[in-house]
């Protein structure tokens, strides 16, 4: 696991080496074991290494091909590299290292982009052809590894990096905040991949590669989940195959030349991974976040049951409202993310970093095996979708949820009721930040009817034939990539820890994608197949306990301290000076929240708080420690 950055400039290379040097310095924590660079007349590359496989210096990057024509910088892991390597050895190729990096590079030289189809894993990579002065760039199927870039057609200049902090020194021109990205942050708590917090910065989509040359960028999708192709396997067949594939994936992801542990939340997904992994490797360490005194969020009990059952070495990281003290340092490295679980994920990773270099997580289990119960809720009301009049009324209600006359109805629009009476396009706007409050909060011109998630729903129709599958496709393409995987990469790499997700093996995804939703969950139990597989490995009471989710009690923490921090920041008017928030709007929403204490407004307030912190530590460059001390006085970083 590493960090990559660089500039390919076909017209000039003025100060590019200096910029790449600063970029590498900005992400040193992603790869504290070694850093190096490659420069020629057109390309300037930087790399920082977190050594996981083949710790020897022979596997340092940038890594040059045996023929001398190509050089690679690579962030990720190819879990099946040994089998691909063996095929190449049998074909007569002689390797110089034991790394997956060399397998990826030499495999590309032999096969071109087709090598990506053979690999199982996660990656963001750049392969530079010195002779043709052309770059091949690629991102893994699910987008586990980030890839930011900027292309200036007039200057024929391509800059890229593993995160926004590393991207900033490479960017051409002044970086300007995109107000619509801030609006997305408040709508979804994350910024969708068709946007970046800065105008002109883009993200290479998951499962895409591109050729970069002086003529421009040619981008291609190399893999896609297609829910229209059903395999017709029985439930029993699928369950056995899924079980074997998950174990196979875990076996591959436990391979490392450094200590490996487990992220254990107490839920189904991480519990099943822990149970299976404990059969493959003994005495694994598992780390759990706890919220002492809060039964709604504290999963310590279930995690302890799994740990005891599986013989794990179990460590716990307790958190309270002071945990926000870590956030300024983390936000100083990325574009803003308002998923509150970034905080506990960062603390768990920080603790793990003292003992481990690799952590296995349960990410992807919900998206591949059940979709958070949404498909089943839809089917429970037969997806009648009402009529145009009812749909129009519900849409207007959602947009004006805090306006007198609408609020009474808005409070009663549960998911099943919206499913029954409105279109799916309207359903996808159910949890948005209502327009009546947007108009109060944002400066003129920031509010918009452009809804990215709804647009992705329209795209899903190319790969699905029914709403149940559309929910699953949409969850993978948006929230999983831009929230959950982005969060895990951010939190873990900040503490120099690699995060691996065994469920995100494309073989598992293709198996569950090819099942009809009724065959995947025939008795109407959410994640039925995964839970039944899990019965072999962890206690049933954990599998069938009520889902809590890995998150913080945001409402409690807002009331204790966090709202006061938001008020203090808002009063300074920095977000107003940036052209984003109206201070009067912030005060209005805080007052409204204090009357209602509702979870939807709590999410909005937390998102606003995240943006205010990010604005200071990233955009304005304030010292994160000083921001913590000034605005988050009670937030002391846990030991």
DATACOR-V457895 format. One record per residue. N is the residue number from 0. RES is the residue in one letter. SS is DSSP state (H for helix, E for strand, L for the rest). PHI is phi in whole degrees, -180 to 180 (NA if undefined). D_LAST is the distance of its C-alpha to the last C-alpha in Angstrom with 1 decimal. Layout:
n: {N	N}
res: {RES	RES}
ss: {SS	SS}
phi: {PHI	PHI}
d_last: {D_LAST	D_LAST}
This chain:
n: {0	1	2	3	4	5	6	7	8	9	10	11	12	13	14	15	16	17	18	19	20	21	22	23	24	25	26	27	28	29	30	31	32	33	34	35	36	37	38	39	40	41	42	43	44	45	46	47	48	49	50	51	52	53	54	55	56	57	58	59	60	61	62	63	64	65	66	67	68	69	70	71	72	73	74	75	76	77	78	79	80	81	82	83	84	85	86	87	88	89	90	91	92	93	94	95	96	97	98	99	100	101	102	103	104	105	106	107	108	109	110	111	112	113	114	115	116	117	118	119	120	121	122	123	124	125	126	127	128	129	130	131	132	133	134	135	136	137	138	139	140	141	142	143	144	145	146	147	148	149	150	151	152	153	154	155	156	157	158	159	160	161	162	163	164	165	166	167	168	169	170	171	172	173	174	175	176	177	178	179	180	181	182	183	184	185	186	187	188	189	190	191	192	193	194	195	196	197	198	199	200	201	202	203	204	205	206	207	208	209	210	211	212	213	214	215	216	217	218	219	220	221	222	223	224	225	226	227	228	229	230	231	232	233	234	235	236	237	238	239	240	241	242	243	244	245	246	247	248	249	250	251	252	253	254	255	256	257	258	259	260	261	262	263	264	265	266	267	268	269	270	271	272	273	274	275	276	277	278	279	280	281	282	283	284	285	286	287	288	289	290	291	292	293	294	295	296	297	298	299	300	301	302	303	304	305	306	307	308	309	310	311	312	313	314	315	316	317	318	319	320	321	322	323	324	325	326	327	328	329	330	331	332	333	334	335	336	337	338	339	340	341	342	343	344	345	346	347	348	349	350	351	352	353	354	355	356	357	358	359	360	361	362	363	364	365	366	367	368	369	370	371	372	373	374	375	376	377	378	379	380	381	382	383	384	385	386	387	388	389	390	391	392	393	394	395	396	397	398	399	400	401	402	403	404	405	406	407	408	409	410	411	412	413	414	415	416	417	418	419	420	421	422	423	424	425	426	427	428	429	430	431	432	433	434	435	436	437	438	439	440	441	442	443	444	445	446	447	448	449	450	451	452	453	454	455	456	457	458	459	460	461	462	463	464	465	466	467	468	469	470	471	472	473	474	475	476	477	478	479	480	481	482	483	484	485	486	487	488	489	490	491	492	493	494	495	496	497	498	499	500	501	502	503	504	505	506	507	508	509	510	511	512	513	514	515	516	517	518	519	520	521	522	523	524	525	526	527	528	529	530	531	532	533	534	535	536	537	538	539	540	541	542	543	544	545	546	547	548	549	550	551	552	553	554	555	556	557	558	559	560	561	562	563	564	565	566	567	568	569	570	571	572	573	574	575	576	577	578	579	580	581	582	583	584	585	586	587	588	589	590	591	592	593	594	595	596	597	598	599	600	601	602	603	604	605	606	607	608	609	610	611	612	613	614	615	616	617	618	619	620	621	622	623	624	625	626	627	628	629	630	631	632	633	634	635	636	637	638}
res: {X	X	X	X	X	X	X	X	X	X	X	X	X	X	X	X	X	X	X	X	X	X	X	X	X	X	X	X	X	X	X	X	X	X	X	X	X	X	X	X	X	X	X	X	X	X	X	X	X	X	X	X	X	X	X	X	X	X	X	X	X	X	X	X	X	X	X	X	X	X	X	X	X	X	X	X	X	X	X	X	X	X	X	X	X	X	X	X	X	X	X	X	X	X	X	X	X	X	X	X	X	X	X	X	X	X	X	X	X	X	X	X	X	X	X	X	X	X	X	X	X	X	X	X	X	X	X	X	X	X	X	X	X	X	X	X	X	X	X	X	X	X	X	X	X	X	X	X	X	X	X	X	X	X	X	X	X	X	X	X	X	X	X	X	X	X	X	X	X	X	X	X	X	X	X	X	X	X	X	X	X	X	X	X	X	X	X	X	X	X	X	X	X	X	X	X	X	X	X	X	X	X	X	X	X	X	X	X	X	X	X	X	X	X	X	X	X	X	X	X	X	X	X	X	X	X	X	X	X	X	X	X	X	X	X	X	X	X	X	X	X	X	X	X	X	X	X	X	X	X	X	X	X	X	X	X	X	X	X	X	X	X	X	X	X	X	X	X	X	X	X	X	X	X	X	X	X	X	X	X	X	X	X	X	X	X	X	X	X	X	X	X	X	X	X	X	X	X	X	X	X	X	X	X	X	X	X	X	X	X	X	X	X	X	X	X	X	X	X	X	X	X	X	X	X	X	X	X	X	X	X	X	X	X	X	X	X	X	X	X	X	X	X	X	X	X	X	X	X	X	X	X	X	X	X	X	X	X	X	X	X	X	X	X	X	X	X	X	X	X	X	X	X	X	X	X	X	X	X	X	X	X	X	X	X	X	X	X	X	X	X	X	X	X	X	X	X	X	X	X	X	X	X	X	X	X	X	X	X	X	X	X	X	X	X	X	X	X	X	X	X	X	X	X	X	X	X	X	X	X	X	X	X	X	X	X	X	X	X	X	X	X	X	X	X	X	X	X	X	X	X	X	X	X	X	X	X	X	X	X	X	X	X	X	X	X	X	X	X	X	X	X	X	X	X	X	X	X	X	X	X	X	X	X	X	X	X	X	X	X	X	X	X	X	X	X	X	X	X	X	X	X	X	X	X	X	X	X	X	X	X	X	X	X	X	X	X	X	X	X	X	X	X	X	X	X	X	X	X	X	X	X	X	X	X	X	X	X	X	X	X	X	X	X	X	X	X	X	X	X	X	X	X	X	X	X	X	X	X	X	X	X	X	X	X	X	X	X	X	X	X	X	X	X	X	X	X	X	X	X	X	X	X	X	X	X	X	X	X	X	X	X	X	X	X	X	X	X	X	X	X	X	X	X	X	X	X	X	X	X	X	X	X	X	X	X	X	X	X	X	X	X	X	X	X	X	X	X	X	X	X	X	X	X	X	X	X	X	X}
ss: {L	E	E	E	E	E	E	E	E	L	L	L	L	L	L	H	H	H	H	H	H	H	H	H	H	H	L	H	H	H	L	E	L	E	E	E	E	E	E	L	L	L	E	E	E	E	E	E	E	L	L	L	L	L	L	L	H	H	H	L	L	L	E	E	L	L	L	L	L	E	E	E	E	E	E	E	E	E	L	L	H	H	H	H	H	H	H	H	H	H	L	L	L	L	L	L	L	L	L	H	H	H	H	H	H	H	H	H	H	H	H	H	H	H	H	H	H	H	L	L	E	E	E	E	E	E	E	E	E	L	L	L	L	E	E	E	E	E	E	L	L	L	L	L	L	L	L	E	E	E	E	E	L	L	L	L	E	E	E	E	E	L	L	H	H	H	H	H	L	L	L	L	L	L	L	L	E	L	H	H	H	H	H	H	H	H	H	H	L	L	L	L	L	L	L	L	L	E	L	L	L	E	E	L	L	L	L	E	E	E	E	E	E	L	L	E	E	E	E	E	E	L	L	L	L	L	L	L	L	L	L	L	L	L	H	H	H	H	H	H	H	H	H	H	H	H	H	H	H	H	H	H	H	L	L	L	L	L	L	E	E	E	E	L	L	L	L	H	H	H	H	H	H	H	H	H	H	H	H	H	L	L	L	L	E	E	E	E	E	E	L	L	L	L	L	L	L	L	L	H	H	H	H	H	H	H	H	H	H	H	L	L	E	E	E	E	E	E	L	L	H	H	H	H	H	H	H	H	H	H	H	L	L	L	L	L	L	L	L	L	H	H	H	H	H	H	H	H	H	H	H	H	L	L	L	L	L	E	E	E	E	L	L	L	H	H	H	H	H	L	H	H	H	H	H	H	H	H	H	H	L	L	L	L	L	L	L	H	H	H	H	H	H	H	H	H	H	H	H	L	L	L	L	L	L	L	H	H	H	H	L	L	L	L	H	H	H	H	H	H	H	L	L	H	H	H	H	L	L	L	L	L	L	L	H	H	H	H	H	H	H	E	L	L	L	L	L	L	L	L	L	H	H	H	H	H	H	H	H	H	L	L	L	L	L	L	H	H	H	H	H	H	H	H	H	H	H	H	H	H	H	H	H	H	H	H	H	H	H	H	H	H	H	H	L	L	L	E	E	E	E	L	L	L	L	H	H	H	H	H	H	H	H	L	L	L	H	H	H	H	L	L	L	L	L	L	L	H	H	H	H	H	H	H	L	L	L	L	L	H	H	H	H	L	L	L	L	L	L	L	L	L	L	H	H	H	H	H	H	H	H	H	H	H	H	H	H	H	H	H	H	H	L	H	H	H	H	L	L	L	E	L	H	H	H	H	H	H	H	H	H	H	H	H	H	H	L	L	H	H	H	H	H	H	H	H	H	H	H	H	H	H	H	H	H	H	H	H	H	L	L	L	L	H	H	H	H	H	H	H	H	L	L	L	L	L	L	L	L}
phi: {NA	-154	-133	-125	-160	173	-136	-114	-126	-84	-111	-162	-128	-59	59	-69	-64	-64	-64	-65	-61	-68	-60	-62	-62	-72	-128	-58	-64	-71	-152	-77	-82	-171	-141	-159	-144	-139	-132	-140	-68	-120	-105	-132	-120	-128	-147	-121	-115	-104	-74	-121	-115	54	-73	-66	-61	-63	-103	-62	-121	-56	-110	-100	-70	-62	-77	84	-84	-119	-139	-121	-122	-144	-122	150	-144	-105	-67	-103	-62	-67	-70	-65	-60	-61	-60	-71	-63	-63	-85	105	-83	-110	-89	-101	-136	-110	-92	-75	-58	-66	-63	-63	-65	-70	-65	-64	-62	-80	-117	73	-58	-61	-61	-62	-68	-82	-82	-115	158	-138	-166	-135	-144	-135	-117	-102	-93	-64	-72	-87	51	-141	-114	-108	-122	-153	-130	-65	-59	-100	79	-66	-105	-76	-151	-95	-152	-140	-118	-109	-65	-64	-90	51	-128	-119	-117	-150	-166	-79	-151	-71	-63	-77	-75	-58	-67	-90	-66	-94	90	-74	-87	-117	-64	-90	-58	-69	-68	-65	-62	-61	-57	-77	-73	-113	75	-148	-106	-69	-64	-81	-131	-137	-61	-109	-64	88	-96	-121	-123	-65	-65	-56	58	-125	-127	-149	-101	-117	-146	-62	-82	132	-117	-113	-104	-143	-84	-108	-160	-154	-76	-117	-76	-79	-96	-101	-88	77	-74	-73	-59	-62	-61	-64	-62	-65	-66	-63	-57	-66	-69	-64	-62	-60	-65	-63	-58	-67	-84	-84	-75	-167	-96	-139	-64	-121	-135	-131	-92	-121	-91	104	-93	-66	-64	-68	-65	-65	-61	-62	-62	-69	-62	-68	-80	-87	-139	-87	58	-76	-88	-124	-123	-126	-84	-126	-123	-56	84	-125	-67	-71	-117	-84	-103	-58	-63	-66	-61	-65	-63	-64	-60	-66	-61	-99	69	-88	-85	-104	-122	-123	-121	-79	-131	-136	-63	-72	-63	-65	-60	-82	-63	-57	-65	-69	-66	-71	-113	-139	-76	-62	-134	-107	-78	-63	-73	-59	-67	-63	-61	-69	-68	-63	-65	-61	-66	-60	-60	-80	-127	-133	-120	-135	-129	-91	-125	-97	-58	99	-62	-64	-66	-89	-116	-168	70	60	78	-64	-58	-69	-63	-63	-67	-66	-109	63	50	-72	63	55	-140	-63	-68	-62	-61	-64	-65	-66	-62	-63	-64	-64	-72	-124	-63	-115	-93	-52	99	-106	-61	-58	-72	-60	-65	-106	-87	-71	-57	-59	-67	-68	-56	-76	-120	-130	-76	-68	-59	-69	-57	-72	-106	-64	-103	-72	-68	-57	-64	-65	-84	-57	-64	-78	-79	-85	-65	-54	95	-84	-66	-156	-95	-80	-106	-65	-64	-64	-65	-66	-60	-63	-66	-61	-66	-73	-126	-137	-121	-147	-62	-58	-71	-61	-60	-67	-59	-65	-63	-70	-76	-119	-62	-64	-71	-87	-114	-64	-73	-62	-61	-68	-62	-63	-63	-74	-67	-60	-106	59	-124	-89	-103	-124	-125	-59	-64	-86	-106	-63	-67	-67	-62	-67	-68	-73	-63	-80	-101	-66	-59	-70	-81	-77	-136	-63	-99	80	-95	-59	56	-54	-63	-65	-66	-67	-62	-66	-59	-74	-120	-137	-59	-61	-63	-75	-63	-109	-75	-65	-68	-107	83	-90	-158	-103	-76	-59	-59	-60	-71	-61	-67	-78	-149	-66	-63	-61	-65	-62	-61	-63	-68	-61	-64	-75	76	-67	-71	-71	-62	-79	81	-109	-102	-95	-54	-65	-67	-62	-62	-63	-69	-62	-63	-65	-63	-64	-80	-99	55	-85	-62	-58	-71	-62	-62	-64	-63	-64	-63	-64	-62	-59	-64	-62	-67	-60	-56	-77	-82	-104	-67	-96	73	-72	-67	-57	-65	-69	-64	-61	-65	-78	-108	-122	-55	-88	-89	-103	-63	-70	-92}
d_last: {25.3	25.8	26.6	30.3	32.1	35.6	38.8	42.3	44.8	48.5	50.0	47.8	44.8	44.4	40.9	39.6	38.0	36.2	34.9	33.8	32.0	30.0	29.3	27.9	25.7	24.3	23.1	22.2	18.8	21.1	22.7	21.2	23.5	26.8	28.5	32.2	35.0	38.5	41.1	44.8	47.3	45.9	42.5	39.3	36.3	32.7	30.3	26.8	26.1	23.3	25.4	25.7	29.4	31.4	29.0	32.1	33.0	36.1	34.0	32.6	33.5	35.6	37.7	41.5	44.0	46.5	49.3	47.5	48.2	44.9	41.2	38.2	34.7	32.8	29.5	29.2	30.4	33.8	33.2	36.9	37.5	38.8	41.7	42.5	42.5	44.8	47.2	47.4	47.8	50.6	52.1	52.3	49.2	47.5	43.8	42.2	38.6	36.7	34.7	35.1	35.4	38.8	40.0	39.2	41.0	44.0	44.3	44.5	47.2	49.2	48.8	47.6	45.5	46.6	43.9	41.4	43.2	42.7	39.0	36.3	32.9	31.2	32.0	32.7	35.1	37.8	40.8	43.0	46.7	47.8	51.4	51.6	48.9	47.4	43.9	42.9	39.6	38.2	35.4	34.7	36.3	33.6	31.8	28.5	28.5	29.1	32.0	32.8	36.1	38.6	42.4	44.8	48.2	50.2	48.3	47.8	44.2	41.4	37.7	34.8	31.1	28.2	26.6	27.5	25.7	27.7	30.7	30.9	32.3	34.8	36.2	39.8	40.4	38.3	35.9	36.8	34.8	36.6	36.9	37.8	34.4	32.7	35.1	34.0	30.4	31.4	33.7	31.6	28.0	28.5	31.1	33.7	34.5	37.9	36.0	33.4	31.9	34.2	37.9	39.3	36.2	36.6	34.9	36.7	37.2	36.0	38.7	40.5	41.6	43.4	45.8	45.4	48.3	50.3	52.0	48.8	46.5	47.8	45.3	45.8	44.1	44.2	42.9	42.9	42.5	46.0	46.2	50.0	50.4	50.3	50.6	52.2	50.3	50.2	47.1	47.2	47.6	44.7	42.4	43.2	42.9	39.5	38.2	39.4	38.1	34.5	34.5	36.0	33.4	30.6	32.3	32.5	28.9	27.7	29.5	27.3	27.2	23.4	21.1	21.4	19.5	19.8	18.4	19.4	19.8	22.3	25.2	28.3	27.6	24.4	25.8	29.0	27.3	25.2	28.4	30.5	28.1	27.8	31.6	31.4	28.6	27.4	24.0	22.1	18.3	17.7	14.5	14.9	13.5	14.4	15.6	16.2	19.6	20.9	23.4	24.6	21.4	19.5	20.6	18.8	22.3	24.0	21.2	21.3	25.1	25.0	22.7	24.9	28.0	27.1	25.6	22.2	19.1	17.0	13.3	12.0	9.3	10.2	10.9	13.0	14.9	12.3	11.0	13.9	12.0	11.4	15.1	16.9	15.5	16.4	19.7	20.6	21.4	23.5	26.2	24.9	23.9	23.8	22.8	20.0	18.6	17.6	14.4	13.4	14.8	12.7	9.3	11.2	12.4	9.3	8.3	12.0	12.3	11.0	13.9	16.4	18.5	20.3	19.6	22.5	22.6	25.3	26.2	30.0	30.8	31.8	33.7	35.7	36.5	36.9	35.9	33.9	37.1	38.8	41.8	42.5	42.5	44.9	47.1	47.1	49.1	51.1	49.9	53.0	51.7	54.2	56.5	56.4	56.9	54.1	51.9	52.7	52.0	48.6	47.6	48.7	46.8	43.6	44.0	44.8	42.5	42.0	45.5	47.8	50.0	47.6	44.5	46.2	46.9	43.7	41.7	43.8	43.5	41.6	41.3	44.4	46.4	45.8	46.6	49.8	51.1	49.7	49.4	46.4	46.2	45.7	43.2	40.9	40.9	39.9	36.2	36.9	36.2	39.7	42.1	43.1	39.5	39.2	42.3	40.8	37.4	38.4	40.6	44.1	44.3	40.8	41.7	43.3	44.9	43.6	41.4	39.8	38.9	42.5	43.8	41.8	43.5	46.8	45.9	45.0	48.7	49.4	47.5	47.8	50.8	49.3	46.6	44.6	44.0	43.5	40.4	38.9	39.9	38.6	35.1	34.8	36.2	34.1	31.0	29.9	30.4	29.4	26.6	25.1	25.6	24.8	21.5	20.6	21.7	19.8	16.4	16.7	18.4	16.0	13.7	16.9	17.3	20.7	21.4	24.7	26.6	29.4	31.2	32.0	34.7	37.9	40.0	38.1	38.4	42.1	42.7	41.3	42.8	46.2	46.1	47.7	45.2	47.5	47.2	43.5	43.1	46.5	45.9	43.9	40.5	37.7	36.5	39.0	39.3	35.6	35.2	38.3	37.1	33.8	35.8	36.3	32.7	30.6	31.6	34.0	32.3	29.3	31.6	33.6	31.1	30.9	28.8	25.7	24.3	20.8	20.1	18.7	20.9	21.8	24.7	22.6	20.0	22.8	24.6	21.7	20.6	21.1	24.9	24.8	22.8	25.5	28.3	27.1	26.9	30.2	32.0	31.5	33.6	32.0	32.3	35.9	36.6	35.4	38.1	35.9	35.3	37.7	35.8	38.3	37.5	33.8	34.8	37.2	34.8	32.3	35.1	36.3	33.0	32.8	36.2	35.6	31.8	32.5	30.2	32.1	31.7	28.0	27.7	29.8	27.8	24.5	26.3	27.6	24.3	23.0	26.2	25.9	22.4	23.7	26.9	25.1	22.5	24.8	28.4	28.5	26.0	24.0	20.8	17.8	15.8	19.0	19.5	16.2	17.0	20.6	20.6	17.3	16.9	14.7	12.2	9.0	6.5	3.8	0.0}
